[in-house]
Amino acid sequence: MTDAHLKSLKEVKREYILKVLEESEWDLERASQLLKISSSLLRRHLREYGIKLPPRDKGKG
C-alpha cells in the first residue's frame, strides 16, 4: 500500500463532518450531538476546515 492514496486525518475529519451535517440537514445542534462534541467545537471545526453553511431558504418557515 502506498501513501499516495491515503487521506490525511484532516481530510477524513472534514469529510465526516460534512457527511454528518448533510445527514442532520445542517442543524448544527443536532450535528454536534451526533458527533458527540459541543456546538462551539463544531463551529471551530467549520472555520478550521473552511466549511461554509448553506444559505437559508427565505421562503421556508
PyMOL commands that set and color helices and strands:
alter all, ss='L'
color gray80, all
select helices_A, chain A and resi 3-5+9-23+28-35+39-49
alter helices_A, ss='H'
color red, helices_A
deselect
rebuild
show_as cartoon
